[in-house]
Amino acid sequence: MIRFFTAGESHGPGLTIIVEGVPAGLALSEDYIAVHLGRRQKGYGRGGRMLIEQDRARIMSGVRHGRTLGSPIGMSIENKDWVNWLEAMAIEYVENPSQEGRNARVTRIRPGHADLPGTMKYGFDDVRNSLERASARETAARVAAGAVAMALLEEFGISLHSHVISIGPVSASPVDNSTDSIDWDAVEESPVRCADSEAATRMMAEIDSAKEAGDTVGGTVEIVADNVPIGLGSHVHWDRKIDGLISQALMSINAVKAVSIGPGWDIIDKRGSQVHDIIEPVTDLDRPWQRKTNRAGGTEGGMTDGMPLVARFAIKPIATLRNALPSVDLDTGEPVLAHFERSDVCQVPPAGVIGEAMVALVLANAFMEKFGGDSIPETRRNYEGYMKTVGPRRVFQ
Ligand SMILES: Cc1cc2nc3c(=O)[nH]c(=O)nc-3n(C[C@H](O)[C@H](O)[C@H](O)COP(=O)(O)O)c2cc1C
């Protein structure tokens, strides 16, 4: 079983990550993880924090001479911004904390953030105690964990990508996942991670316009996993269904408000004949069970069906507004403008990289559940043995 934990406050000393369950013998390096962390830091519409941080995960355990040991993989990412928060985020007791600038208690609750429920739930009298962990800084840790999962999946030919399909009211021209191929290099080069360069220009204008108004803007992202073997997940229990697991993982990303597998809501006005994917006669035993289309988004009955896995999510506009929303004060309940501190205007482009990480972690766990093994050669034997059985029964048994 692949499990992971993250720890760390946004402006604390750093983030800590533990990934457990990775078989021994997988090639893994800090440089590989840094590529994914760097992808998360990019994106038009990010705030000043990304200029301060240059995320790099230091591997503390579980890897020797470039290969995993099968033991927990411990990683640590330094928060470069920590030096600016030494008193406000001090680990040690602070006597008479100053109430100047960023050291001041935060009492002006931001609607749309974890401020109010987090502060009530944990009995705090300073919103900073909940906002620090609710911050999406934590998603850097998820991307580091996801990179480990991706390295494992890549070992078996599974690759993950993401692209932005809308920002605010601007949508990219639709991609048919059955027939169109997406230029992933163009996505990586796009400031908004969008394959449609004309739409990307309009998306950037939308971000500029929101920024000028002191406002923020959300959007939608699609994740695609290629070469996923048939049969990951299971139909036998609700909590083993791969579509359910992917949905939960994506919904857990900060500010995500809707998730769909494949076209999701787009199918509701269509008939069955327009929704399901016809199975083609098997002519190539190395590639059985081909479909004309991939409308299901790569899952049937809670299992992967051998087609590319396609998941989408919608992410709400950021809750911290420079043109602050009316709110109330935590101490008095009286009207105030919500707290503002350095913030992104649009987090949709990096959200795709975080989504890839979350889907990779779910797929890697399902992959290990199916194939098991304590070392890569053992997992590979199990995987190859299974793949030999996947085909028309009279031919394969
Ligand atoms: C990559 C990324 C960056 C984010 N940056 C900010 C930010 O700068 N300021 C902010 O208020 N919220 C930001 N958010 C969103 C908050 O973390 C999120 O709105 C908050 O946790 C409450 O979200 P919820 O309603 O989904 O729980 C970001 C989210 C993501 C995914």
PDBQT file of the ligand as one rigid body, heavy atoms in Angstrom, charges set to zero:
ROOT
HETATM    1  C1  LIG A 401      -1.986  26.165  -6.022  1.00  0.00    +0.000 C 
HETATM    2  C2  LIG A 401      -2.916  26.888  -5.109  1.00  0.00    +0.000 A 
HETATM    3  C3  LIG A 401      -2.570  28.152  -4.667  1.00  0.00    +0.000 A 
HETATM    4  C4  LIG A 401      -3.415  28.853  -3.828  1.00  0.00    +0.000 A 
HETATM    5  N1  LIG A 401      -3.035  30.116  -3.440  1.00  0.00    +0.000 NA
HETATM    6  C5  LIG A 401      -3.864  30.804  -2.606  1.00  0.00    +0.000 A 
HETATM    7  C6  LIG A 401      -3.517  32.128  -2.192  1.00  0.00    +0.000 A 
HETATM    8  O1  LIG A 401      -2.475  32.661  -2.574  1.00  0.00    +0.000 OA
HETATM    9  N2  LIG A 401      -4.372  32.762  -1.367  1.00  0.00    +0.000 N 
HETATM   10  C7  LIG A 401      -5.544  32.211  -0.941  1.00  0.00    +0.000 A 
HETATM   11  O2  LIG A 401      -6.286  32.822  -0.196  1.00  0.00    +0.000 OA
HETATM   12  N3  LIG A 401      -5.907  30.980  -1.332  1.00  0.00    +0.000 NA
HETATM   13  C8  LIG A 401      -5.100  30.251  -2.141  1.00  0.00    +0.000 A 
HETATM   14  N4  LIG A 401      -5.460  28.995  -2.549  1.00  0.00    +0.000 N 
HETATM   15  C9  LIG A 401      -6.747  28.469  -2.144  1.00  0.00    +0.000 C 
HETATM   16  C10 LIG A 401      -6.861  28.152  -0.678  1.00  0.00    +0.000 C 
HETATM   17  O3  LIG A 401      -5.840  27.325  -0.255  1.00  0.00    +0.000 OA
HETATM   18  C11 LIG A 401      -8.250  27.569  -0.467  1.00  0.00    +0.000 C 
HETATM   19  O4  LIG A 401      -9.184  28.429  -1.013  1.00  0.00    +0.000 OA
HETATM   20  C12 LIG A 401      -8.636  27.409   0.965  1.00  0.00    +0.000 C 
HETATM   21  O5  LIG A 401      -7.892  26.312   1.491  1.00  0.00    +0.000 OA
HETATM   22  C13 LIG A 401     -10.121  27.117   1.159  1.00  0.00    +0.000 C 
HETATM   23  O6  LIG A 401     -10.510  26.266   0.154  1.00  0.00    +0.000 OA
HETATM   24  P1  LIG A 401     -11.718  25.279   0.285  1.00  0.00    +0.000 P 
HETATM   25  O7  LIG A 401     -12.950  26.114   0.363  1.00  0.00    +0.000 OA
HETATM   26  O8  LIG A 401     -11.668  24.442  -0.938  1.00  0.00    +0.000 OA
HETATM   27  O9  LIG A 401     -11.505  24.483   1.511  1.00  0.00    +0.000 OA
HETATM   28  C14 LIG A 401      -4.637  28.272  -3.404  1.00  0.00    +0.000 A 
HETATM   29  C15 LIG A 401      -4.988  26.994  -3.842  1.00  0.00    +0.000 A 
HETATM   30  C16 LIG A 401      -4.141  26.296  -4.698  1.00  0.00    +0.000 A 
HETATM   31  C17 LIG A 401      -4.541  24.936  -5.170  1.00  0.00    +0.000 C 
ENDROOT
TORSDOF 0
